[in-house]
Amino acid sequence: MLYHQSDYEAVIKFLKCCLPSNSPEHALVLVGHGSEHPAFSTYGCLNDMLRRTCPNLFLGTVEGFPSLTDVKEDLVKARAKEITIMPL
C-alpha cells in the first residue's frame, strides 16, 4: 500500500478526513502493529510526513518505531487534551 511517495500522500489525504475535530487540542493517534523487519521503515516515513502536514495526527506502533513512548512524548509536547485512538 505504501511504496511511492504518492501512495503516502494519498493515505495522508484520507487520514486527514478521519480527524475527529479541527481543534489543536484534539489529537488522533494511529496505532500500527510494527515489526523488526526492515519494512518497519515505512512507519518512520509515514510518521515524518504526518508531522509535516498534520500537527494533531500521531503514529505509533506496538512493536518497533515509533514506539508508544514516542507518541506519549509527542502528545505532551503538543499539549493534547483529548485523544482519539484508531488502528492503522
BAVO-434452 format. One line per field, with one value per residue: x, y, z of N, C-alpha, C, O in turn; residue in three letters; chain. Coordinates in nm, 2 decimals. Last residue first. Layout:
// BAVO-434452
n_px: X:...
n_py: Y:...
n_pz: Z:...
ca_px: X:...
ca_py: Y:...
ca_pz: Z:...
c_px: X:...
c_py: Y:...
c_pz: Z:...
o_px: X:...
o_py: Y:...
o_pz: Z:...
resn: ALA:...
chain: A:...
This chain:
// BAVO-434452
n_px: -0.43:-0.69:-0.70:-0.80:-0.81:-0.78:-0.75:-0.53:-0.20:0.05:0.26:0.41:0.24:0.26:0.53:0.53:0.36:0.51:0.73:0.59:0.52:0.76:0.77:0.93:0.83:0.51:0.30:0.36:0.20:0.14:-0.09:-0.20:-0.18:-0.04:0.02:0.26:0.48:0.40:0.35:0.61:0.70:0.53:0.61:0.87:0.82:0.68:0.87:1.05:0.98:1.11:1.29:1.12:1.00:0.71:0.36:0.08:-0.02:-0.24:-0.28:-0.44:-0.54:-0.62:-0.72:-0.62:-0.68:-0.98:-1.12:-1.18:-1.10:-0.98:-1.02:-0.92:-0.65:-0.64:-0.64:-0.39:-0.23:-0.26:-0.15:0.12:0.20:0.18:0.37:0.60:0.53:0.44:0.20:0.08
n_py: 0.14:0.22:0.51:0.73:1.06:1.28:1.60:1.76:1.80:1.93:1.85:1.72:1.51:1.38:1.30:1.12:0.92:0.84:0.72:0.51:0.36:0.42:0.43:0.12:-0.18:-0.26:-0.09:0.25:0.56:0.89:1.16:1.48:1.75:1.84:1.73:1.76:1.67:1.44:1.28:1.23:1.08:0.86:0.74:0.67:0.49:0.29:0.20:0.06:-0.20:-0.36:-0.51:-0.63:-0.59:-0.39:-0.27:-0.22:0.12:0.36:0.71:0.95:1.28:1.53:1.84:2.09:2.20:2.10:1.98:1.63:1.37:1.29:1.16:1.32:1.26:1.01:1.08:1.21:0.99:0.83:1.00:1.02:0.75:0.73:0.92:0.78:0.43:0.25:0.12:-0.12
n_pz: 1.27:1.50:1.69:1.96:2.04:2.31:2.44:2.48:2.39:2.38:2.23:2.43:2.48:2.23:2.23:2.44:2.33:2.11:2.23:2.36:2.14:1.88:1.53:1.58:1.76:1.83:1.81:1.71:1.61:1.50:1.50:1.43:1.45:1.23:0.94:0.79:0.92:1.05:0.82:0.74:0.96:0.95:0.71:0.78:0.99:0.86:0.68:0.83:0.85:0.67:0.82:1.11:1.35:1.35:1.38:1.40:1.47:1.55:1.56:1.73:1.71:1.95:2.02:2.02:1.78:1.63:1.43:1.49:1.41:1.10:0.86:0.66:0.69:0.57:0.30:0.28:0.36:0.13:-0.07:0.02:-0.01:-0.29:-0.37:-0.31:-0.32:-0.11:0.07:0.00
ca_px: -0.38:-0.59:-0.75:-0.70:-0.88:-0.71:-0.84:-0.62:-0.33:-0.05:0.15:0.46:0.27:0.13:0.47:0.61:0.33:0.38:0.75:0.66:0.41:0.70:0.77:0.94:0.92:0.64:0.31:0.35:0.28:0.16:0.03:-0.22:-0.25:0.02:-0.09:0.13:0.50:0.44:0.24:0.52:0.77:0.53:0.47:0.85:0.90:0.62:0.75:1.09:0.93:0.99:1.33:1.15:1.15:0.78:0.51:0.15:0.01:-0.15:-0.29:-0.33:-0.57:-0.52:-0.77:-0.61:-0.54:-0.92:-1.01:-1.21:-1.23:-0.96:-1.06:-1.07:-0.70:-0.63:-0.75:-0.51:-0.24:-0.30:-0.29:0.03:0.19:0.10:0.23:0.56:0.58:0.56:0.29:0.00
ca_py: 0.17:0.13:0.44:0.62:0.95:1.19:1.50:1.74:1.74:1.97:1.91:1.84:1.60:1.43:1.39:1.24:0.99:0.91:0.83:0.61:0.43:0.35:0.50:0.26:-0.10:-0.32:-0.17:0.11:0.48:0.75:1.10:1.34:1.68:1.86:1.71:1.81:1.79:1.55:1.33:1.30:1.21:0.95:0.80:0.76:0.61:0.37:0.26:0.20:-0.11:-0.28:-0.38:-0.64:-0.58:-0.51:-0.26:-0.33:0.01:0.26:0.59:0.86:1.14:1.45:1.71:2.02:2.16:2.16:2.07:1.77:1.39:1.37:1.09:1.31:1.39:1.02:1.01:1.28:1.11:0.78:0.96:1.14:0.81:0.64:0.95:0.90:0.55:0.23:0.24:0.00
ca_pz: 1.13:1.44:1.58:1.91:1.98:2.22:2.41:2.59:2.35:2.47:2.15:2.36:2.58:2.28:2.13:2.44:2.45:2.09:2.15:2.44:2.21:1.99:1.65:1.58:1.67:1.82:1.93:1.68:1.69:1.46:1.55:1.40:1.56:1.36:1.03:0.73:0.84:1.13:0.90:0.65:0.93:1.07:0.72:0.67:1.01:0.97:0.63:0.79:0.95:0.62:0.76:0.97:1.35:1.31:1.38:1.48:1.38:1.61:1.48:1.74:1.66:1.87:2.00:2.15:1.80:1.75:1.39:1.50:1.48:1.22:0.98:0.67:0.73:0.72:0.36:0.24:0.44:0.26:-0.07:0.01:0.12:-0.20:-0.40:-0.23:-0.38:-0.19:0.08:0.00
c_px: -0.36:-0.55:-0.65:-0.77:-0.78:-0.81:-0.77:-0.72:-0.41:-0.19:0.04:0.35:0.32:0.15:0.34:0.56:0.40:0.34:0.62:0.68:0.47:0.59:0.70:0.83:0.91:0.72:0.45:0.36:0.26:0.25:0.03:-0.09:-0.28:-0.05:-0.04:0.01:0.36:0.45:0.28:0.40:0.68:0.59:0.47:0.71:0.88:0.69:0.68:0.97:0.96:0.93:1.22:1.20:1.20:0.93:0.57:0.30:0.08:-0.14:-0.19:-0.36:-0.44:-0.58:-0.68:-0.66:-0.52:-0.77:-0.94:-1.10:-1.27:-1.09:-1.04:-1.11:-0.85:-0.68:-0.75:-0.64:-0.36:-0.32:-0.34:-0.12:0.10:0.08:0.13:0.42:0.54:0.62:0.42:0.09
c_py: 0.04:0.17:0.34:0.54:0.85:1.08:1.41:1.63:1.72:1.93:1.96:1.92:1.73:1.53:1.46:1.34:1.12:0.98:0.91:0.73:0.53:0.43:0.42:0.32:0.05:-0.23:-0.23:0.03:0.34:0.68:0.95:1.27:1.54:1.79:1.72:1.81:1.85:1.68:1.45:1.36:1.29:1.08:0.89:0.83:0.72:0.50:0.34:0.27:0.03:-0.19:-0.30:-0.51:-0.60:-0.48:-0.39:-0.31:-0.10:0.15:0.49:0.73:1.06:1.32:1.63:1.88:2.09:2.11:2.14:1.86:1.54:1.40:1.17:1.24:1.40:1.16:1.02:1.21:1.19:0.90:0.91:1.10:0.93:0.70:0.86:0.93:0.67:0.36:0.21:0.13
c_pz: 1.06:1.30:1.53:1.80:1.93:2.17:2.30:2.57:2.48:2.44:2.25:2.29:2.52:2.39:2.17:2.35:2.47:2.21:2.13:2.36:2.31:2.06:1.76:1.49:1.69:1.72:1.94:1.81:1.66:1.56:1.51:1.42:1.52:1.47:1.17:0.83:0.80:1.05:0.99:0.73:0.84:1.03:0.84:0.68:0.90:0.99:0.74:0.73:0.92:0.72:0.70:0.91:1.20:1.34:1.36:1.49:1.46:1.51:1.53:1.66:1.66:1.83:1.90:2.14:1.93:1.76:1.51:1.45:1.50:1.28:1.11:0.80:0.74:0.77:0.51:0.30:0.41:0.36:0.06:0.01:0.12:-0.06:-0.32:-0.25:-0.29:-0.24:0.01:0.00
o_px: -0.32:-0.63:-0.53:-0.89:-0.68:-0.88:-0.71:-0.78:-0.36:-0.29:-0.05:0.36:0.28:0.07:0.32:0.56:0.35:0.29:0.62:0.67:0.40:0.57:0.59:0.81:0.88:0.68:0.50:0.41:0.17:0.35:-0.08:0.02:-0.38:0.00:-0.01:-0.08:0.35:0.43:0.20:0.35:0.67:0.54:0.40:0.69:0.87:0.63:0.63:0.97:0.90:0.85:1.23:1.15:1.32:0.97:0.51:0.35:0.12:-0.24:-0.08:-0.45:-0.34:-0.66:-0.66:-0.65:-0.42:-0.75:-0.86:-0.99:-1.39:-1.18:-1.08:-1.23:-0.91:-0.74:-0.86:-0.73:-0.43:-0.41:-0.46:-0.20:0.02:-0.02:0.02:0.35:0.44:0.73:0.51:0.05
o_py: 0.04:0.22:0.38:0.50:0.89:1.02:1.46:1.57:1.66:2.00:2.03:2.04:1.84:1.63:1.57:1.46:1.22:1.10:1.03:0.84:0.63:0.55:0.37:0.27:0.09:-0.22:-0.25:0.08:0.30:0.73:0.89:1.31:1.48:1.77:1.62:1.87:1.97:1.79:1.54:1.47:1.41:1.18:1.00:0.95:0.84:0.60:0.45:0.39:0.12:-0.11:-0.18:-0.41:-0.59:-0.37:-0.49:-0.33:-0.08:0.08:0.52:0.66:1.10:1.26:1.67:1.80:2.02:1.99:2.22:1.80:1.57:1.45:1.12:1.25:1.47:1.17:1.05:1.28:1.24:0.91:0.94:1.17:0.95:0.70:0.90:0.98:0.66:0.39:0.14:0.23
o_pz: 0.94:1.23:1.51:1.82:1.86:2.25:2.21:2.66:2.58:2.45:2.20:2.28:2.56:2.40:2.15:2.38:2.51:2.21:2.13:2.41:2.34:2.03:1.74:1.38:1.80:1.61:2.05:1.91:1.59:1.59:1.50:1.37:1.57:1.58:1.23:0.81:0.77:1.11:1.00:0.70:0.86:1.07:0.83:0.67:0.93:1.01:0.71:0.73:0.98:0.69:0.69:0.96:1.18:1.34:1.34:1.60:1.57:1.47:1.56:1.69:1.60:1.90:1.79:2.23:1.95:1.75:1.49:1.43:1.51:1.22:1.21:0.84:0.83:0.88:0.57:0.36:0.50:0.44:0.10:0.07:0.22:0.00:-0.28:-0.16:-0.21:-0.22:0.07:-0.06
resn: LEU:PRO:MET:ILE:THR:ILE:GLU:LYS:ALA:ARG:ALA:LYS:VAL:LEU:ASP:GLU:LYS:VAL:ASP:THR:LEU:SER:PRO:PHE:GLY:GLU:VAL:THR:GLY:LEU:PHE:LEU:ASN:PRO:CYS:THR:ARG:ARG:LEU:MET:ASP:ASN:LEU:CYS:GLY:TYR:THR:SER:PHE:ALA:PRO:HIS:GLU:SER:GLY:HIS:GLY:VAL:LEU:VAL:LEU:ALA:HIS:GLU:PRO:SER:ASN:SER:PRO:LEU:CYS:CYS:LYS:LEU:PHE:LYS:ILE:VAL:ALA:GLU:TYR:ASP:SER:GLN:HIS:TYR:LEU:MET
chain: A:A:A:A:A:A:A:A:A:A:A:A:A:A:A:A:A:A:A:A:A:A:A:A:A:A:A:A:A:A:A:A:A:A:A:A:A:A:A:A:A:A:A:A:A:A:A:A:A:A:A:A:A:A:A:A:A:A:A:A:A:A:A:A:A:A:A:A:A:A:A:A:A:A:A:A:A:A:A:A:A:A:A:A:A:A:A:A
